[in-house]
Amino acid sequence: AQTVTQSQPEMSVQEAETVTLSCTYDTSESDYYLFWYKQPPSRQMILVIRQEAYKQQNATENRFSVNFQKAAKSFSLKISDSQLGDAAMYFCAYRSATNAGGTSYGKLTFGQGTILTVHP
Amino acid sequence: NAGVTQTPKFQVLKTGQSMTLQCAQDMNHEYMSWYRQDPGMGLRLIHYSVGAGITDQGEVPNGYNVSRSTTEDFPLRLLSAAPSQTSVYFCASSYQQGIGASGNTIYFGEGSWLTVV
C-alpha cells in the first residue's frame, strides 16, 4: 500500500516571499500521479498542481511549482510571491496509474496536510 | 457544468439515526468515491465505485453503505449514526482511464459537514 507523509504540520511565510512545502511518499509502483490540493477554510478541495511520474520535467502552474525527485520519492511544492489568498491547508496526494483489476486507479492517498499562514 | 454536487451541506444527527448523503456528477465519470476528513488527518477513503453496479470498500468502511445504480449518482448511507462519524465528507469522481492530463484529475464536491450528537 502507498503512504504519503507531510512532515510539516504548519508553515508560515511573509507576503511576496517564497515557501516550500514538503511531501514524501512510499510506493512500489513505477507509474503514478502526484497532486497538491489546496483547502481554504471553506473546505473546498482545489487542485493546485499535478505531476505525472513518467515526466522528468517538474510541473509549473503560474506561481506554483514542484520539485519532483522520483528516486528519493519526494514531491515538494514551492509557492513564489506568496499572497494572502494562498493561506490554506495544503494536501499532497498520490494516485496510482496502474489499473490493477480496475479498482486502484481512482484512489487517492493523502498526506496529513500542512497549514500555511501568510503574514502581510 | 455543475461538476460534483453534494447534499446536504450541513446536517446534525442524533446517535442511532440513519441518513443518506447524496452525490451526483454530470461529467460521465466512471469512478466515484467517498472520503472523510477528520481534524489533523488527511482525507481517508470510505467506499468507491468503478461503475454502475460495482462498489468496494476503502480504508474506513465500517458504519457506511453505498450503492451505484446509475453512473451519475453515488449515495453514502449512515446506517446508525455514532459520534465517531462526526466529520466532513467529500464525494469525488474521475475518469477510470486517463484521458489526457485532465483525465488524471479527481474532482471533489464541496463537502458535507456532519455532526452526530
Interface residues (C-beta under 8 A of the other chain):
Chain A: V4 Q6 P9 Y33 F35 S42 R43 Q44 M45 L47 R50 E52 F91 A93 R95 A97 N99 G102 T103 Y105 G106 K107 L108 F110 G111 Q112 G113
Chain B: Y31 S33 Y35 Q37 G40 M41 G42 L43 R44 L45 Y48 V50 D56 G58 V88 F90 A92 S94 Q96 Q97 G98 A101 N104 T105 I106 F108 E110 G111 W113
